[in-house]
Amino acid sequence: MSANRTAPWHLWVVTALGLLWNAYGCYDYYMTVSGNEAYLAQMPPGFVAMMEAKPAWTLGLWAIGVWVSLAGSLLLFARSRHAATAFFIALFAAVISFAQQFLQGPPQGYPTVMFYIMPFIITAVIALQFWYSRRQSANGVLR
């Protein structure tokens, strides 16, 4: 197919939703690692202790995951086929980071549903963004 193919309406919907989702991930990352007291006060009991117990490399993977996901959404907006690569990198970083989190286990007082369910939701969203960008690239929508 031609690389000049008209973008389908759903590309813009997926891109807008992805930008909002990934921008929030970046906001959450920044507010957490910067130690914003007002933001952290809203977190469940044990969250701060869990974050302080994490090895630095997992925070690095978290940074890669959120910022590269945001870059992937921006690349999708630009109709670049490199969006798929960005989402793949973010997915890899998220899987490794969450694996360490699961091995560490939830801290005392931390809601276990949130501890185990949110990582799967986040990973699923990144995987869907990866799949979508690959599909749109294969369909000639992304250049």
C-alpha positions as CSV (number, residue, x, y, z in Angstrom):
1,M,0.0,0.0,0.0
2,S,1.0,3.6,-0.5
3,A,2.7,5.5,2.3
4,N,0.5,8.4,1.5
5,R,-2.7,6.6,2.4
6,T,-5.3,8.7,4.2
7,A,-5.3,8.3,7.9
8,P,-8.4,6.5,9.2
9,W,-10.5,8.3,11.8
10,H,-9.6,5.8,14.5
11,L,-5.9,6.7,14.2
12,W,-6.6,10.1,15.7
13,V,-8.9,8.6,18.4
14,V,-6.2,6.1,19.4
15,T,-3.5,8.7,19.3
16,A,-5.4,11.2,21.4
17,L,-6.3,8.6,24.0
18,G,-2.7,7.3,24.0
19,L,-1.3,10.9,24.4
20,L,-3.6,11.4,27.5
21,W,-2.8,8.0,29.0
22,N,1.0,8.3,28.5
23,A,1.1,12.0,29.5
24,Y,-0.5,11.0,32.8
25,G,2.1,8.2,33.2
26,C,4.8,10.8,32.8
27,Y,3.1,13.1,35.3
28,D,2.8,10.2,37.8
29,Y,6.4,9.4,37.3
30,Y,7.6,12.9,37.8
31,M,5.5,13.7,40.8
32,T,6.5,10.4,42.5
33,V,10.3,10.6,41.9
34,S,10.4,14.3,42.7
35,G,8.8,13.5,46.1
36,N,5.9,15.9,45.7
37,E,4.3,15.7,49.2
38,A,0.8,16.7,48.2
39,Y,0.8,14.1,45.4
40,L,2.2,11.3,47.5
41,A,-0.2,12.1,50.3
42,Q,-3.0,10.8,48.0
43,M,-1.3,7.4,47.5
44,P,-2.4,4.3,49.4
45,P,-0.6,3.3,52.6
46,G,2.8,1.7,51.9
47,F,3.3,3.3,48.5
48,V,6.1,5.6,49.5
49,A,7.8,2.8,51.4
50,M,7.5,0.6,48.3
51,M,9.0,3.3,46.1
52,E,11.9,3.9,48.5
53,A,12.6,0.1,48.6
54,K,12.9,-0.1,44.8
55,P,16.3,-0.5,43.2
56,A,17.4,2.5,41.1
57,W,17.4,0.5,37.9
58,T,13.7,-0.2,38.2
59,L,13.0,3.5,38.5
60,G,15.1,3.9,35.3
61,L,13.0,1.3,33.6
62,W,9.9,3.1,34.8
63,A,11.2,6.3,33.3
64,I,12.0,4.6,30.0
65,G,8.5,3.0,30.0
66,V,6.6,6.2,30.5
67,W,8.7,8.6,28.5
68,V,9.2,6.3,25.5
69,S,5.4,5.5,25.5
70,L,4.8,9.2,25.3
71,A,7.3,9.4,22.4
72,G,5.5,6.5,20.8
73,S,2.2,8.4,20.9
74,L,3.8,11.5,19.5
75,L,5.3,9.3,16.7
76,L,1.9,7.9,16.1
77,F,0.5,11.4,15.8
78,A,3.3,12.2,13.3
79,R,2.3,8.9,11.4
80,S,5.8,7.5,11.9
81,R,6.3,3.8,11.6
82,H,8.9,4.2,14.4
83,A,6.0,4.4,16.9
84,A,5.9,0.6,17.0
85,T,9.6,0.5,18.0
86,A,9.0,3.0,20.8
87,F,6.1,1.0,22.1
88,F,8.1,-2.2,22.0
89,I,10.9,-0.6,24.0
90,A,8.3,0.7,26.5
91,L,6.7,-2.7,26.8
92,F,10.0,-4.4,27.4
93,A,10.9,-1.8,30.1
94,A,7.5,-2.2,31.8
95,V,7.6,-6.0,31.8
96,I,11.0,-6.1,33.5
97,S,10.1,-3.4,36.0
98,F,6.9,-5.1,36.9
99,A,8.6,-8.4,37.2
100,Q,10.9,-7.0,39.8
101,Q,7.9,-5.4,41.6
102,F,6.1,-8.8,41.8
103,L,9.2,-10.4,43.1
104,Q,9.5,-7.7,45.8
105,G,5.9,-8.2,46.8
106,P,3.5,-5.6,48.1
107,P,4.4,-3.6,51.2
108,Q,2.4,-3.8,54.4
109,G,-0.9,-1.9,54.1
110,Y,-0.7,-1.6,50.3
111,P,-3.9,-2.7,48.5
112,T,-3.0,-6.0,46.8
113,V,-5.6,-5.5,44.1
114,M,-3.9,-2.3,43.0
115,F,-0.5,-3.8,43.3
116,Y,-1.3,-6.8,41.0
117,I,-4.0,-5.4,38.7
118,M,-2.6,-2.0,37.6
119,P,0.7,-3.5,36.2
120,F,-1.4,-5.8,34.0
121,I,-3.6,-2.9,32.8
122,I,-0.6,-0.8,32.0
123,T,1.2,-3.6,30.2
124,A,-2.0,-4.4,28.2
125,V,-2.3,-0.8,27.1
126,I,1.3,-0.6,25.9
127,A,0.9,-4.0,24.1
128,L,-2.3,-2.7,22.4
129,Q,-0.5,0.5,21.3
130,F,2.4,-1.6,20.0
131,W,0.0,-3.9,18.1
132,Y,-2.0,-1.0,16.7
133,S,1.0,0.9,15.5
134,R,2.4,-2.3,13.8
135,R,-1.0,-2.9,12.2
136,Q,-1.2,0.7,10.9
137,S,2.4,0.5,9.6
138,A,1.6,-2.7,7.8
139,N,-1.5,-1.1,6.3
140,G,0.6,1.8,4.9
141,V,-0.9,4.4,7.2
142,L,2.4,5.1,9.0
143,R,5.4,6.2,7.0
